[in-house]
Amino acid sequence: MDVFFTTTLIFGTYAASRKTYIAIIAASLALPMLVSIWLNRFVDIPFLIFVGDCFVIAFLVFLIVVILSFIFNEREVTINVIYASIVVYLLIAIMWAFVYSVVESIHPGSFATGQAQIEAGRRLYIYYSFVTITTLGYGDITPTTDLANTFSFLEAVTGQLYIAILIARLVGIHIAQSMSREKQIK
């Protein structure tokens, strides 16, 4: 898992590096995130996990904003726009997984399964996040605190709004492209 986030960090920082100030912001968020993730492998300090998760959230939010800026500034629907749209959706879900990890560290027992309270685990939060953002809702994991409940429905709404707004934008761009081509043919 740590290798995945390190890879995401490196490629995310690289992707954001087209403009110097964006690269500086990305690196500023990435460095403490990287240090806390890898330091935590050797020293088990709960506060370090909390701080690392907060930096992961900040980095992912920044990366999402940078990629969304690319998507919404494009005038053509290209394969890169489609890939970027998919990546943003996946990053949103992963970001929410870290939000749930932070919630659990602030309020232990914020999530429960049918058998017993669950302990903190990123894989479980990632699973729960994808089930929530897609509004699939198996019901095998449930939020048990008001804060966890609130974030869960906010993620579900975010997922639905993202899809609706993104599809509207891509269809709008596609229609504009088609009309432009028709004018060129005439």
Rosetta blueprint (number, residue, H / E / L):
1 M L
2 D H
3 V H
4 F H
5 F H
6 T H
7 T H
8 T H
9 L H
10 I H
11 F H
12 G H
13 T H
14 Y H
15 A H
16 A H
17 S H
18 R H
19 K L
20 T H
21 Y H
22 I H
23 A H
24 I H
25 I H
26 A H
27 A H
28 S H
29 L H
30 A H
31 L H
32 P H
33 M H
34 L H
35 V H
36 S H
37 I H
38 W H
39 L H
40 N H
41 R L
42 F L
43 V L
44 D L
45 I L
46 P H
47 F H
48 L H
49 I H
50 F H
51 V H
52 G H
53 D H
54 C H
55 F H
56 V H
57 I H
58 A H
59 F H
60 L H
61 V H
62 F H
63 L H
64 I H
65 V H
66 V H
67 I H
68 L H
69 S H
70 F H
71 I H
72 F H
73 N H
74 E L
75 R L
76 E L
77 V L
78 T L
79 I H
80 N H
81 V H
82 I H
83 Y H
84 A H
85 S H
86 I H
87 V H
88 V H
89 Y H
90 L H
91 L H
92 I H
93 A H
94 I H
95 M H
96 W H
97 A H
98 F H
99 V H
100 Y H
101 S H
102 V H
103 V H
104 E H
105 S H
106 I H
107 H L
108 P L
109 G L
110 S L
111 F E
112 A E
113 T E
114 G L
115 Q L
116 A L
117 Q E
118 I L
119 E L
120 A L
121 G L
122 R H
123 R H
124 L H
125 Y H
126 I H
127 Y H
128 Y H
129 S H
130 F H
131 V H
132 T H
133 I H
134 T L
135 T L
136 L L
137 G L
138 Y L
139 G L
140 D L
141 I E
142 T E
143 P E
144 T L
145 T L
146 D H
147 L H
148 A H
149 N H
150 T H
151 F H
152 S H
153 F H
154 L H
155 E H
156 A H
157 V H
158 T H
159 G H
160 Q H
161 L H
162 Y H
163 I H
164 A H
165 I H
166 L H
167 I H
168 A H
169 R H
170 L H
171 V H
172 G H
173 I H
174 H H
175 I H
176 A H
177 Q H
178 S H
179 M H
180 S H
181 R H
182 E H
183 K H
184 Q H
185 I H
186 K L
